Each structure stands twice: as structure tokens, then as C-alpha cells.
Amino acid sequence: MKKKWNKWIVTFFLGVLICLLGACANPFAPDELLEQETTEDPGEGLIVVGVSQVGSESIWRTAHTASIQEALTAENGYYMIYDNARQKQENQIKAIRNFISQQVDYIVLSPITETGWDTVLQEAKDAGIPVILMDRMVDVEDESLYAAWIGSDFEEEGKKAGYWLQEYLEKKEPDEDAVRIVVLLGTEGSTSVIGRSRGFEYVAAKNPNWEILEQVDADFTTAKGYEVMKQLLEKYPDIDVIVSQNDDMTFGALEAMDEAGVTTGKDGDVILISFDAVKTALEKVGEGRINVDIECNPLQGQYIDMIIKNLESGIPIEKKYYTVERIFTPENVGLVLDDRLY
């Protein structure tokens, strides 16, 4: 690909100037500065990639970021510029425009929400910079605004949770008593929330005795999961099932239920369904505190590398790539715990 040697020389000396003025020595410099400023020459022959990540809201997200960083290394032929959006779409749009002005070779984006991307992605296309989406999807009129997407089939994940619950209840309580369900949702408007909700609701509609009492945004964080779960326990004293759309919210919900004396999991008061399958959650599956955890695979860096290398070589790529994912229960979780890296 084309390289921008003169641009990086300018960037280098700008970085030196900033350091001389004291910014580099400031331990309280904003995280955005520390992550965005580039004071090194990427070197000839390296593919320059700007990466805009949602944030660092969960264990899953940390593993996802690490996977990208491990793939886009100098040893593997890349120079990566990383930006943490801190859960704000305006930060991502700003980062993408910065990447465009720096004339990166590729932009990798994990969009916070699906909508609001047409204009900035058109700017990237006009600049001749391919955009690769990861984890979450965008809702745009022109799908040529992005080259490819790699991530999970979130709707299928939601269906997996629903069908697991259906089979579990048929074995445990094969009657028609009402099954009262609450759902902890992640970030509003995100692909994972839309897909998991749609998939679970599809199965719920086939079970007329299932009653979804409430679906509440808990923003994919432990703190919000705790806060929301406390409110739900006060509002609904007879919850049968909790569907938590990621493990971090599940950890917060478990803390709230422990305080309230409500047990979960195998032989517990409440059936607990979680998503992501990070190691800490799988340990709780093994302990019997979480009934089932639907895997969402964060190891997407190798796919990003493959897509870029194919584009560089002129090899045709697919528009969508789905990761391989599993369902974990107390019966099978022991097979993966020792090897789980995140």
C-alpha cells in the first residue's frame, strides 16, 4: 500500500515538541492524548491501521482489544493507531476523521450503536480508505461504505439462550405455570442488544406462559448491573429467570442478589442466563451459580489480519465473517476452563 513518509516525519517532530513542552511527562495527561498521539515513525512497508474501539467497559472488551493489538503488530506488518471512544459515538466519529486526515491505509471500527455512520463512512470511502467493522454492525443505506464485518451472530445467541431455557423448563417444570422473566440489556442501540433481544423474544413468543416482566438497560457494566438488579428485586419479588446480556452485568446482578438473599443457578431461586463466557463467569457456571453462559467470541484479531492481508493481495473477501461460539453449562464447562485465556 501507499506510505506517507513525510507525514510521519512531521508527526514525529510534533511529538518531540509536545514532550519538550512537558505534556509527555505529565502523569495526568488525558487518556485520549496518550492513546492517539503518535511520536514514532511507522517505518517503510508497514500497513497503517486506525482502530476505533467502543471502550473498555467489560472483561470481554478487554480481551477483544488485546486480540486486535496482538494481531496488528509491527512483526506482522502493521503500524496501529488505537483510539478508545469511552462509550461515546462522537469520540468515534472524531477518531475516524483523524484517521482520514492522517491518511491511514485501513480503518477498523467497532461501532457503539448501529445508526449515525453514513456521513463519516462516506468521508472514508471518498478518501479511498477501506473500513472494516468488528463486533458490532452499522445501519447504513449504502453497504459499500464498509469492506467487511467480523463478529458474532447475536440473534442466534439470543435464540440459543431461549431454546436452552425452553428445554431446561420442560425437564424441570413441565407444566404451564407462568415463567416470570427480567432482562438486563446492554448499551441501547448496539448490535449485540438488538440481536440478542430479537433472538430471545423469537423463542419467548413460542412459549405463551413466558412473561417478560421488564427489560432494563444496564449498559454492559458491573456497576449498572448491580444497580438495576437491586431495583428489579424490589419491584418484582417473584422473578423466575434473569437473562443478562453480558457477564459483567451478571456479576453485578449476583452481588445484588447475594445481598437480598436470593440464590441462583442449579437448585437456586432464580434461573440465571448470561452471555460472553469469560473465564470468571465460566467458573461461576462450574460452581452452579450461573445456569448457562452463551459464548461470544472476542478473539477477532486474526480475522482482521486475514481480511487486510487478502485486500492487500487482491484476494476476494466475504462481506460478513462469523466467529465460532459454544454454549456452556455445568456439565461441559470443565472442558474449557483450564485453557481459557480471558
Helices and strands as residue ranges (DSSP letters): H 5-20, H 31-36, E 47-53, H 59-71, E 78-84, H 89-101, E 106-109, H 118-126, E 131-134, G 143-145, E 148-151, H 154-172, E 179-185, H 191-204, E 210-217, H 222-235, E 241-244, H 247-260, E 271-276, H 279-287, E 292-295, H 301-313, E 320-322, E 327-328, G 333-335, G 337-339
